[in-house]
Amino acid sequence: MKTVLAFFAISVVYAHAVFTGYYWRDYDASSIPCDAIQGGTDSYGHYTYIGLIALSDPGSLDLPDMVSATIYKGDKYAYSAYHSRLFKSDRGVKILCSADSKNVRWSKSLGNGCTLVRGSYTANYTNYYIGRTIYNGKNVTGRFSTEELTLYVPWTPEPLRLKTFKEYEMLMYCNSEDLTVRRVPVV
């Protein structure tokens, strides 16, 4: 039953994303799709990408949460920060893509005509968005909520290590060329 519900949740996420200009594709570790959105860089300077995996809270009977993850080229696993821990998964991994890469932007401010890119959906209806920051000289990606305003990053060079940041850029999809921005309040 959980498998059917997880499939339904993924379908809803996919349908929403198609109408917003970005979408999730199945990830195959042997190749990165040409329309994949680059998230950051790893410790070797190679691009990383944004993934999506299903994770269940141990002890919970709720649907699995759809959680953003970091994908490293050539690595079959996607790594995610979830409940203050680092997880990796190679099952049902999706990769974030867009046919309109010129409309995908990273910024510390939200632009007019722009929407934040949702990267996680939880059973308690909390939405998390994609963010990135500089850490150890690298652009690293993670997720944040508009309520907490903290970026959670799974950091793989240090196994099972979760990093948090208050300063970060937000990934957004913009329908217009208007670059006017408005500040997101910091709490």
Beta strands, then each sheet from edge to edge (+ up, - down):
strand 1: 23-26
strand 2: 38-41
strand 3: 47-55
strand 4: 65-72
strand 5: 78-82
strand 6: 85-89
strand 7: 94-97
strand 8: 104-107
strand 9: 110-111
strand 10: 114-116
strand 11: 118-121
strand 12: 127-135
strand 13: 138-144
strand 14: 151-155
strand 15: 161-165
strand 16: 169-174
strand 17: 181-182
sheet 1: 1+ 7- 3+ 2-
sheet 2: 1+ 7- 3+ 4- 5+ 6-
sheet 3: 8+ 16- 10+
sheet 4: 8+ 16- 12+ 11-
sheet 5: 8+ 16- 12+ 13-
sheet 6: 9+ 17-
sheet 7: 14+ 15-
end
